[in-house]
Amino acid sequence: MLHSVVVPVYGNEATIPALLDRLADLSRTLPGGFEAVFVVDGSPDGSLLLLRRLLPEYDLRAQLVTLSRNYGSFSAIRAGLAVARGERVAVMAADLQEPVSLVVDIFAQLATGRHDVAVGVRTGRDDPALSSIASRTFWGLYRRLVQKDLPAGGVDMFGCTRQVVTELLRLDESHTSLVGLVYWLGFRRAEVPYARQEREHGSSGWSLRKKLRYMNDSIFSFTDLPITVLITAGFLGVVLSVVAGIAVFVAWATGNVEVEGYTPLMLMLFLLCSSILLALGIVGSYVWRTYENSKRRPGAVAMSHETFPGRDDVAR
């Protein structure tokens, strides 16, 4: 098996027929064997039943992994990578906002032997204006705070060689970022430009709460920004305390302090308590992540794993 495509599925019942049509066409154009790995991530709609009904009708080698509940896209993709058999593996969404033809371009970059990772880079998008602005703002902050060499529009689709997949699966971390791990691994990367298409069905589940959580996990997993903020806040606190101390001393020396000791006491209590609370919150976040990773829980639990050989394989 030379090519595998991992597709996490959550709330994509409306796009599954079109997705299967395009993947079946894709399988006939790629040489060396092709399979699609669908990972149903606790989808609340009828995606699982629809895939089970339609896959036997298609000339498409496929695997169908059903997770026991919704674990999130990162865990779903990881579960798909773990069972994918291809020497080159691509990851794409099921909502068809990224064109299936992009998979061909990604595999072509990997086939040259000059690249180990190929990422889709947006040159444009047909999303609503507000959504587009929010996305650009999010990925702009992500580049500034987490990964400076990330493309400006972020990464929604990528492909890599078997070696990269093996190394990625060895990074057994929770509460982290898949994109961050891919870029942390390094290897030889190529960028493939594409225009993101308008969503035909449903709405994005990429809510503001999920974006903030993703950003938070990425910052704590890949940067020392919180520690830098703590050190900076502590340094500024010391400077402000010295300045305030001088001001209080001058006020005391000129007889302008009516209640002796009240002003410096309250000032010091405020600064010390604020600094302690900030430090405890940041250190506590690191301790919590260390505790979560020490549990060694799997990122996802598969409830079932089915294979569909495709019509031609059955005939043979």
C-alpha positions as CSV (number, residue, x, y, z in Angstrom):
1,M,0.0,0.0,0.0
2,L,1.6,3.3,-1.1
3,H,-1.0,5.9,-0.3
4,S,-3.4,6.4,2.6
5,V,-5.8,9.2,3.4
6,V,-7.0,9.7,7.0
7,V,-10.4,11.4,7.3
8,P,-11.8,12.3,10.7
9,V,-15.6,12.3,10.7
10,Y,-17.8,14.4,13.0
11,G,-21.1,15.7,11.9
12,N,-20.4,15.2,8.2
13,E,-23.4,13.1,7.1
14,A,-24.3,15.5,4.3
15,T,-20.9,15.5,2.6
16,I,-20.1,11.8,2.9
17,P,-21.6,10.8,-0.5
18,A,-19.7,13.5,-2.4
19,L,-16.6,12.7,-0.4
20,L,-16.7,9.0,-1.3
21,D,-17.2,9.8,-5.0
22,R,-14.1,12.0,-5.0
23,L,-12.0,9.6,-3.1
24,A,-13.0,6.7,-5.3
25,D,-12.0,8.8,-8.4
26,L,-8.8,9.6,-6.6
27,S,-8.0,6.0,-5.9
28,R,-8.1,5.2,-9.7
29,T,-5.6,8.0,-10.5
30,L,-2.9,7.2,-7.9
31,P,-0.6,4.3,-8.7
32,G,0.7,1.8,-6.1
33,G,-2.4,1.2,-4.1
34,F,-4.7,3.6,-2.2
35,E,-6.8,3.3,0.9
36,A,-9.1,5.7,2.8
37,V,-9.1,5.6,6.6
38,F,-12.3,7.0,8.1
39,V,-12.3,7.7,11.8
40,V,-15.8,8.4,13.2
41,D,-15.2,10.5,16.3
42,G,-18.4,10.0,18.2
43,S,-20.4,11.8,15.5
44,P,-23.9,12.6,16.7
45,D,-25.5,12.3,13.3
46,G,-25.8,9.3,11.0
47,S,-22.3,9.4,9.5
48,L,-21.3,6.0,10.8
49,L,-24.4,4.2,9.5
50,L,-24.1,6.0,6.2
51,L,-20.4,5.0,5.8
52,R,-21.2,1.4,6.7
53,R,-24.0,1.3,4.0
54,L,-22.1,3.1,1.2
55,L,-18.6,1.8,1.5
56,P,-19.3,-1.7,0.2
57,E,-20.8,-0.1,-2.9
58,Y,-17.7,1.8,-3.9
59,D,-14.5,0.6,-5.6
60,L,-12.5,1.9,-2.7
61,R,-10.2,0.2,-0.2
62,A,-11.2,1.6,3.2
63,Q,-10.9,1.2,6.9
64,L,-13.6,2.4,9.2
65,V,-12.6,3.1,12.8
66,T,-15.3,4.0,15.3
67,L,-14.2,5.7,18.5
68,S,-16.2,5.1,21.7
69,R,-17.0,8.8,22.1
70,N,-15.9,12.2,20.9
71,Y,-12.2,12.7,21.6
72,G,-11.5,15.6,19.3
73,S,-9.9,15.8,15.9
74,F,-6.3,15.4,17.0
75,S,-7.0,12.1,18.8
76,A,-9.2,10.9,15.8
77,I,-6.4,11.7,13.3
78,R,-3.9,9.9,15.6
79,A,-6.1,6.8,15.7
80,G,-6.3,6.9,11.9
81,L,-2.5,7.3,11.5
82,A,-2.0,4.3,13.8
83,V,-3.9,1.9,11.4
84,A,-3.0,3.5,8.1
85,R,-0.9,1.2,5.9
86,G,0.4,3.6,3.3
87,E,4.0,4.6,2.8
88,R,2.7,8.1,2.2
89,V,-0.2,9.3,4.4
90,A,-2.3,12.5,4.0
91,V,-4.8,13.9,6.4
92,M,-7.9,15.8,5.2
93,A,-11.2,17.0,6.6
94,A,-14.6,15.5,5.6
95,D,-16.3,18.8,5.0
96,L,-14.7,19.2,1.5
97,Q,-13.5,22.7,2.1
98,E,-10.0,21.5,1.1
99,P,-10.2,20.1,-2.5
100,V,-9.5,16.4,-2.9
101,S,-7.1,17.3,-5.7
102,L,-4.8,18.8,-3.1
103,V,-4.1,15.2,-1.9
104,V,-2.6,14.5,-5.4
105,D,-0.4,17.6,-5.1
106,I,0.7,16.6,-1.6
107,F,1.6,13.0,-2.6
108,A,3.4,14.4,-5.7
109,Q,5.7,16.5,-3.4
110,L,6.4,13.4,-1.2
111,A,7.1,11.3,-4.3
112,T,10.0,13.5,-5.3
113,G,12.0,12.2,-2.4
114,R,13.1,15.7,-1.6
115,H,10.4,16.3,1.1
116,D,9.1,14.3,4.1
117,V,6.2,16.6,5.0
118,A,3.9,18.5,2.6
119,V,1.4,21.0,4.0
120,G,-1.5,22.8,2.3
121,V,-1.1,26.6,2.4
122,R,-4.2,28.7,1.8
123,T,-3.9,31.4,-0.9
124,G,-7.5,32.4,-0.5
125,R,-10.8,31.3,1.1
126,D,-14.5,31.7,0.4
127,D,-15.5,31.8,4.1
128,P,-17.7,34.7,5.4
129,A,-15.9,37.9,6.2
130,L,-16.2,37.5,10.0
131,S,-15.0,33.9,10.0
132,S,-12.1,34.8,7.7
133,I,-11.0,37.7,10.0
134,A,-11.3,35.5,13.1
135,S,-9.2,32.7,11.4
136,R,-6.5,35.1,10.3
137,T,-6.3,36.6,13.7
138,F,-6.1,33.2,15.4
139,W,-3.4,31.9,13.1
140,G,-1.5,35.2,13.3
141,L,-1.4,34.9,17.1
142,Y,-0.4,31.2,16.7
143,R,2.5,32.1,14.5
144,R,3.7,34.9,16.9
145,L,3.3,33.0,20.1
146,V,3.9,29.3,19.2
147,Q,5.3,28.4,15.7
148,K,6.9,31.3,13.8
149,D,7.5,29.3,10.7
150,L,3.8,28.2,10.3
151,P,2.1,29.4,7.1
152,A,0.1,32.6,7.5
153,G,-3.3,30.9,7.0
154,G,-2.5,27.9,9.3
155,V,-2.5,24.2,8.4
156,D,-5.7,22.3,7.9
157,M,-4.3,19.5,5.6
158,F,-0.9,17.8,5.4
159,G,0.8,14.7,4.3
160,C,3.9,12.9,5.3
161,T,6.1,9.8,4.8
162,R,5.9,6.6,6.8
163,Q,9.0,7.7,8.8
164,V,7.3,10.9,9.9
165,V,4.1,9.0,10.9
166,T,6.2,6.6,13.0
167,E,7.9,9.5,14.8
168,L,4.6,11.4,15.3
169,L,3.0,8.3,16.9
170,R,6.0,8.0,19.3
171,L,5.2,11.4,20.7
172,D,2.6,10.2,23.2
173,E,1.4,13.5,24.5
174,S,-2.0,14.7,25.6
175,H,-3.4,18.3,25.5
176,T,-1.1,19.3,22.7
177,S,-1.3,20.4,19.1
178,L,-1.0,18.1,16.1
179,V,0.3,20.9,13.9
180,G,2.8,21.9,16.6
181,L,4.1,18.4,16.8
182,V,4.5,18.1,13.0
183,Y,6.5,21.3,12.9
184,W,8.4,20.4,16.1
185,L,9.6,17.2,14.4
186,G,11.2,19.1,11.6
187,F,12.1,17.0,8.6
188,R,12.1,18.5,5.1
189,R,8.9,20.4,4.5
190,A,7.2,21.6,1.3
191,E,4.2,24.0,1.0
192,V,1.4,23.3,-1.5
193,P,-0.8,26.4,-2.3
194,Y,-4.6,26.0,-2.6
195,A,-7.8,28.1,-2.3
196,R,-10.1,27.0,0.5
197,Q,-13.6,26.4,-0.8
198,E,-16.9,27.5,0.7
199,R,-18.6,25.0,3.1
200,E,-21.5,23.4,1.3
201,H,-23.2,21.8,4.3
202,G,-23.4,22.4,8.0
203,S,-21.4,24.8,10.1
204,S,-17.9,24.7,11.5
205,G,-17.4,23.2,15.0
206,W,-14.2,25.3,15.4
207,S,-15.8,27.5,18.1
208,L,-14.1,30.3,20.0
209,R,-13.8,28.2,23.1
210,K,-12.1,25.4,21.2
211,K,-9.7,27.9,19.6
212,L,-8.8,29.4,22.9
213,R,-8.2,25.9,24.4
214,Y,-6.1,24.9,21.4
215,M,-4.0,28.1,21.7
216,N,-3.6,27.5,25.4
217,D,-2.5,23.9,24.9
218,S,-0.1,24.9,22.2
219,I,1.5,27.7,24.2
220,F,2.1,25.4,27.2
221,S,3.3,22.5,25.1
222,F,5.7,24.3,22.7
223,T,6.9,27.6,24.3
224,D,8.2,29.0,27.5
225,L,6.0,32.1,27.0
226,P,4.2,31.7,30.4
227,I,7.5,31.6,32.3
228,T,8.7,34.6,30.3
229,V,5.5,36.5,31.2
230,L,6.0,35.5,34.9
231,I,9.6,36.7,34.9
232,T,8.7,39.9,33.1
233,A,5.8,40.6,35.5
234,G,8.1,39.9,38.5
235,F,10.7,42.3,37.2
236,L,8.1,45.0,36.5
237,G,6.7,44.4,40.0
238,V,10.0,45.0,41.6
239,V,10.6,48.2,39.6
240,L,7.1,49.5,40.5
241,S,7.6,48.5,44.1
242,V,10.9,50.5,44.2
243,V,9.2,53.5,42.6
244,A,6.2,53.3,44.9
245,G,8.6,52.9,47.9
246,I,10.4,56.0,47.0
247,A,7.1,57.9,46.6
248,V,5.8,56.6,49.9
249,F,9.1,57.6,51.6
250,V,8.9,61.1,50.2
251,A,5.3,61.4,51.3
252,W,6.3,60.2,54.8
253,A,9.3,62.6,54.9
254,T,7.1,65.5,54.0
255,G,4.4,64.6,56.5
256,N,1.7,63.7,54.0
257,V,1.0,60.2,55.3
258,E,-1.7,60.5,57.9
259,V,-1.9,56.8,58.9
260,E,1.6,55.6,59.5
261,G,2.4,52.4,57.7
262,Y,-1.0,52.0,56.0
263,T,0.1,53.0,52.4
264,P,3.2,50.9,52.1
265,L,1.6,47.9,53.8
266,M,-1.4,47.8,51.4
267,L,0.8,48.4,48.4
268,M,3.1,45.5,49.3
269,L,0.2,43.2,50.1
270,F,-1.4,43.9,46.7
271,L,1.8,43.4,44.8
272,L,2.9,40.3,46.7
273,C,-0.6,38.6,46.6
274,S,-1.0,39.3,42.9
275,S,2.4,38.0,42.0
276,I,1.9,34.8,44.1
277,L,-1.5,34.1,42.5
278,L,0.0,34.6,39.0
279,A,2.9,32.3,39.8
280,L,0.8,29.6,41.3
281,G,-1.6,29.7,38.3
282,I,1.3,29.3,35.7
283,V,3.2,26.7,37.7
284,G,-0.1,24.8,38.4
285,S,-0.8,24.7,34.6
286,Y,2.6,23.0,34.0
287,V,2.0,20.6,36.9
288,W,-1.4,19.6,35.6
289,R,-0.1,18.8,32.2
290,T,2.7,16.7,33.6
291,Y,0.1,14.9,35.7
292,E,-2.1,14.3,32.7
293,N,0.8,12.9,30.6
294,S,1.9,10.7,33.5
295,K,-1.4,8.8,33.4
296,R,-0.3,7.3,30.0
297,R,-3.9,7.0,28.9
298,P,-4.5,6.4,25.1
299,G,-5.6,9.4,23.1
300,A,-8.6,7.5,21.9
301,V,-10.3,4.2,22.3
302,A,-11.6,2.4,19.2
303,M,-15.0,0.7,19.6
304,S,-14.8,-1.1,16.3
305,H,-12.5,-1.5,13.3
306,E,-13.8,-2.6,9.9
307,T,-12.2,-3.0,6.5
308,F,-13.7,-2.7,3.1
309,P,-11.6,-4.2,0.3
310,G,-13.3,-2.6,-2.7
311,R,-15.2,-4.2,-5.5
312,D,-12.2,-5.1,-7.6
313,D,-10.5,-6.8,-4.7
314,V,-13.6,-8.8,-3.9
315,A,-13.9,-10.0,-7.6
316,R,-10.2,-11.1,-7.6
